[in-house]
Each structure stands twice: as C-alpha cells, then as structure tokens.
Amino acid sequence: MRIQYLGTAAAEGFPALFCRCDACRNALAAAGKNIRTRSSVLINNHLLIDLSPDILMQKLNLRLDLAAADALFITHSHSDHLDGAELTRRSTIHYCHIPDEKPLRVYGNDTAIRLIENAFFTEFKTETDPSLELHRICPGQAVRCGELTVTAVPAVHDPGEECLIYVIEEEGGQSLLYANDTALPPEETFAAIAGYLAGKQLDYVSMDCTHGPKPGSASHMGIAENRIFRDRLIACGACGSSARFIATHFGHNGGALHGELETLLGKHGIYPAWDGFIPE
C-alpha cells in the first residue's frame, strides 16, 4: 500500500494564516518539514481522503496526477477537510479535460454531501454534475474501490454531524486506519475496528495529534491520547506492536516543531508525518 500525506496541519495551517505566535514564527524561519498545509492523504495514487483548501498547492508541490483519483472519502464537512469550491474544479464540463473520463465517486455524511451540492449550485446553479457521483456513507458501511476496501468508523469530533474515520484494506496487501479529527473513541469503536478486520491486523495507524504535547480535548488528541489509542488497538487485537504508528493533523497551538515532535513521539514508537511523507 502506498500512502502519501499531502497535508499534515490542523484547520489554520502551520504556520497559521494570520498568526504571530512563537511556534508559527519559528516554523516559518525553520521551513522544511515545519511548513504544513491542511490535512489530506492519497492512497495507491487513486483514493483520496479529504479535499483541503490547499489541494492545488499540494498537487503542484508534490507533482500529483489528481485526474487519476477515482474515489474521494470525506471525514466530515469542516472547511479544512472539504473545500466544496475546489471540488467544483473537477467538472469536465466547465473546468478540466480528462480523456475517457470516469466520474469521481465521493463518499461522505449527509452534511458533507449537502455542502458539495450547495457548492455546485453556487458555481453552476445546479446541484449535480456528471463528473461526480455523490454517495452517503454511514458507520459500518464498506465500499470497494478497485483493490481497496474502505470501511467507515464513527469519530468523536463534532456532535453536530456524523464524523468518520476510515479503515482501508488492500486486497492481498496491507491495511491502514486513518483516524484524524477525533478524540479518543469509546471502547466499542476499537472492538468494531477489530471486527471489520476479521482476524487481520493493521499495518499502519494514522492518528490525530492536533494538540501535540498539550492535553487533548473533546474533539482532538495529543501525544498522550495517541499512546492510549495505540495501546487500545493493540489490546483489542486490531494491530500488533510492529505496526507503523504515525501522527498527523498538527496545530500550531500545540507549540511543537517537527524536530521536537520526532523526539516526543519517538519515545513512544510513533512517528510524525510531514507534507509529502510516504511511510515505508
């Protein structure tokens, strides 16, 4: 399985858009892996999770062929994870040219689907477009996308909508739990993940680490919660200690630059992602 992190920041980016805090000033000066765009990930070059407002810059910086993406799974409707205006640019009627085009299949909760329909209506005065197929997805539902099977899992994030994290399994290959924008889930969520895997184990676990070294909240995790998240996955049999544990979705309010995150997370066998990172 090829996993590429396109962006690894929380909603405001890192350095944050209008901020002068020490973390943002230091990140800007240090540059490199400390410059983070809003979170998204690309699996096997054709399956996207989330479409951030930074997707164009990610495409240019990482030289991506996003026309090859045939499926997009949305975790929730917050603007750093779903930019409806950018998604309208996928319309081959109005904006792009893709030979032998097949519609992009988009999966999300009710709120995300409504946001996309509203974006298309704002742009084109119609809620539908032949370049997209919109599908509502619910916790426990599995969707096959070529060699990949994606199963939706409930997140603990925004009580106003049904936020999701995802288990992605590759036929005859590896598996990933992509779990950003969630606080620590209840025990039944870990049991459900183990059940979806049906005796197999995760090879990669990607975890929200918005708060970095600071305490987590009702909607996000930090390093302390990442440790508990990892331990609960191992305890329920969803993965072994040899799995690759990765942290992402870093907020500038956590105050830690990449080097410090490497040290703090590395003590617990967790590795911080950066924009463009492809885990081995």
N, C-alpha and C positions, 0 to 999 in steps of 0.2 A: 504494500500500500504506500502510495506517495502522498504525503501530507505537506502542504505548503501554507505557512501562515502569511497571509497578505498584510494584515494589520494586527497589532497587539496592544492597542491602547483602549482605555475607557472612553466614555462619551465625549469628553472635551479634548481628546488627543493629549500627547505628551511630547514636547511642551504644549501646555494648554493654549487655546487660541488667544485669549485676552489676559493671560496671567503673567505676574511678575514674581511669583514665589521663588524661593531658592532652588527648589527642585527643577522648575522649568528653566530658570536661568542657567543652572549647571548642565542640564540636559542639552540645551541649545549650544552651549560652549563645547561640550564634550563630543556632541554629534554621534555619528556611527550608529551603534545599536540602541542608543538612547533616544533616537528620533522615532516616535511611534505614531502610526496612523490608526484610525478606528478599526475595530476587530472584524476579521473575516478569515475564512480558510478555504482552500481549494484541495479537493481530494481526487487523486488519479487524473488530474487535468480536466475533469469534466463535471464534477459535482461541487457546487458552491454552498457554503453555509454562511448566510447573511450577505447583504449587499450594502456596504457602508457608503457615506458621502465622500469617502476618499478613494473609491474604486477606480476612478480614472487615473489618479496618480499611481496607484498600486499597479495597474496594468502597464503604465509607461515605465515605472522604475524596475519592475520585475519582468518586463517584456512578455506579458501574458497573451495568449490567444483565447480571449473570453468567448469568441464565437464557438469554440469547442465545448463550452459548458452547455449541457443538455438538461440539468436539473439544478434548482435553487431551493434550499430549505431555510426558512426564516425561523429564528428562535423566538422573536417577539417583535412588536411594532415600534419600539423606540427608535428614534431617528438615526442613532449611530449604528444600528443594525439593519435598518431598512430605509433606504432613500428611494422613495417612490418616483421622484423626478428622474433620477439616474436610470431607474428601471425602464422608463418610457423610451430611453435611447436604444433599447433592444428591438424596437419596432422597425421591421424592414420596409414597411410602407412609407415611413416618414424619415428614418434616420440612418439606417445601416444597410449593408449589402452582404448577404451570406448565401453563396451558391448552394443549391439543393438544401435550402433551409428546412429544419425541423423545429417546431415550436419549443420554446424553453418551458419546461414544466416547473411551476412554482408551487411550493407547499408551505402553508402557514396556518395560524389560527384565524378565527373569524375577524379579529381586529386587524391583523396584517393584510388579509385579503381585501377588506373594505378600504384600507389605506391605499393599496395598489389600484383598486378600481377608481378611487377618488383622484389619484394622481393622473391616471389616463384620461379621466373626464376633464380635469383641469387643462391638460395639454392638448387633447384632441376632441373634446366634447363627446366622447364615447367611453364607456367603462370597459369595453372589450377590444382585443386586438388579436389578429390571427397569429402573431408571433409569440404569444404567450398562452399557456394553459394554466389556469388557476385552480388549485386543489386545496380544500380544507383538510387538515391533518389533526388527529387527536392523540392523546397519550395512549400508548399500547399499539398504535397502528404502525404496520411495517409496509414500506414501499420499495419495490425493486427498481433499481436504476442501472441497467447493464449488469456488470459484475458485482455491484454493490447493493446491499440491502440496508435501508435506513429505518430505524425504529424510533418513534418519538417517546420521550420520557418527560414527565412533569418536572418543571423547575420551580424553585422558590424565589420569586423575584418581584413581580408587580401583581398585587392582588386584583387589579382591575382587568386583567386578561389572563388567558391560559398560556403562560410562557413555557417554552420547551427546551430541553437539551436532547442530544441525539446519540444513539448507538449506531455506528456504521460498521458493517461486516463485509469483507471482501470474499467472494466465493473462492475457496481453496487457498485463501491468503490470510491477511491479518485483520485486526479489528481495532476500533477507536471509540472511546467515549468522549464526546465533545461537550463540555459542561461549563460554559462561561455564562455570566449573568444569572447566577443562582447563589443563594445562601446554602448552608448545609441542609440537604434534604432529610426527610424523616426516614427511619429505618426501613419502612416498606418500599421506598424508592430503590434502595440498594438491593433488596430482595427481588424487586421487579427486574432490575438490570441483570442480575444473575439468571433469572428465569428466561429472559429474552435470549441470553447467550447459550442456553440449553447445554450446559456442561463445558462449553468452550470458555476460554479466558481472554480478557482484553490484552492487546499488545501495547496500546497507547492509551493514556488517560490525560486529557487536556482539561485544566481546571481554572476557573475564575480566580484571579488574585488581585482584584481591584485595590484592596486596602494594603497590600504589601505587608510590611512588618507591623502595621497597626491592627487593632481588633476588627473583626468582621462585623457585618451589620445584618439587618433583616432581609437584605436583598443581594448582598455580595460577600465574598470570602476574602480572607487574607492568608498569610502563611500558616498561622495556627490552625485555621479551618481546613486548609489544604492537607495538613498532616492527618487530621481526623478523617477527612474524606478518603484519603488514600488507605488508611487503616481499616475503614469500614468496608471498602471494596475488597480488600484482601480477606477480611474476616468472613464475608458472605460468599467467598469463592469466585467472585467476578474477575479477579486477576490475581496473579502471583507477585511476589516481590521483585521479580525480574522485569515486570512491565516498565515501560518508559513513562515516567510521570512528568508532565510539562505544565508550567503555569503561564497564564496569559491574561489579557484584559487588565493591564496595569493603569492605575490612576495616579496622577501627579500628586494628589493629596496623601498618597502613601509615602511620598518623600524619598523613595529609593531609586537610584540609577541602576543601570544594568549590572555593573560590576558588583555592587552591594547585593543585588538580588541573587546573583550567582553564588555569592558566599552564603547568604542567609538560607536560600532554598537548597543549596547543595548539601548542607549539613543533614538534610532530611531525604536525600536522594531524589530531589525534584529539580528540574532544570527550567530556567526562564526562557521563553520564546522571544524572538525579535522579528521585526518585519522582514519577510523573505525566508525565514528559518524553515529548513526541511529536515526533520528528525531522521536519524538513521534507522 
